[in-house]
Amino acid sequence: MLITVLVAASPAHACTPPERPFLPASRDDMRTYADLIRGDFEAYIADMQDYFRCLDEERARAFVEAREVSEEYGRFLDAVE
């Protein structure tokens, strides 16, 4: 229970989501800037994959930390009881 609370409350400071790409409302603008827009979307998808990897790594790190803190808390309780 304590581990779940610690992990849920721990923000992933190192992981920054990519900015959503801009899509013009006008089909004419989409055609005019197709190469630029396509590049923005492809970069977003690649950056989002990196972001997901970062979140996975942060989640794993947070679980390890939460386990360590829970063990330390257990040692504390044993010492004061």
N, C-alpha and C positions, 0 to 999 in steps of 0.2 A: 504494500500500500504506500509506504513512504517513498519507495523508488519511483513509482508512477507519478506521484505528486511532484517530486523533484525534477523529473524529466519533462513533465508537461509545463512546468513553470520556467524552465531554462530556455531563454531565447538563443537562437543560432546567430550570434553577433557576426561571425566571420562569413556567413552566407548572405549574399546580396542578390535578390532576384533581378533578372534582366528587365529592362524597360520594354513594355509591349510595343511592337512596331505600329507605326501609323499607317492606316489604310484610308486613302482619300474616298470620299463619298461618290465622286464622279467617275464613271467608267472611262471617260476620256482622259482624266488625270491618271487613272490606273494604267492605261495603255501608254501614255506619254512617259511615265516614270516607272514602267514595268521592271526594267533591270535594277533600278535602285530599290524598289519595293521588294522584289524577289530577294535581293541581297540582304535587306533588313530582316525579312522573315527567316531566311536561312541562318543568319547570324543569331537571331533570337532562339531558334530551335537548338542550335549548338550551345549557346549560353545557358539555355534552360537545362540541357543535359548536364552541364557542369554544375549548375545550381543544385539539381537533384543529387548529384554525387556529393557535393558539399554537405547537403542536409543529411544524407546517409552517414557520412563520416562524423558529423557533429552529433547525430543521434547515438552512434556507437560510443563516441567519447563521453557523452552525457551519461549513458548507462553505466560505463565503467566508473565514472566519478560518483554517481549515485550509489553504486554498490560499495565503493570505498567509504563514502560518508556514512552509509548505513552501518557498516562494520565498525567505524570509529564511534558512532553513537552507541552501538552495543557495548563497546569497551568502556565508554563513559558511564553508561548505566550500571555495568558490573562494578565499576570503581566506586560509585556513590551509594550503592545499595548495601 
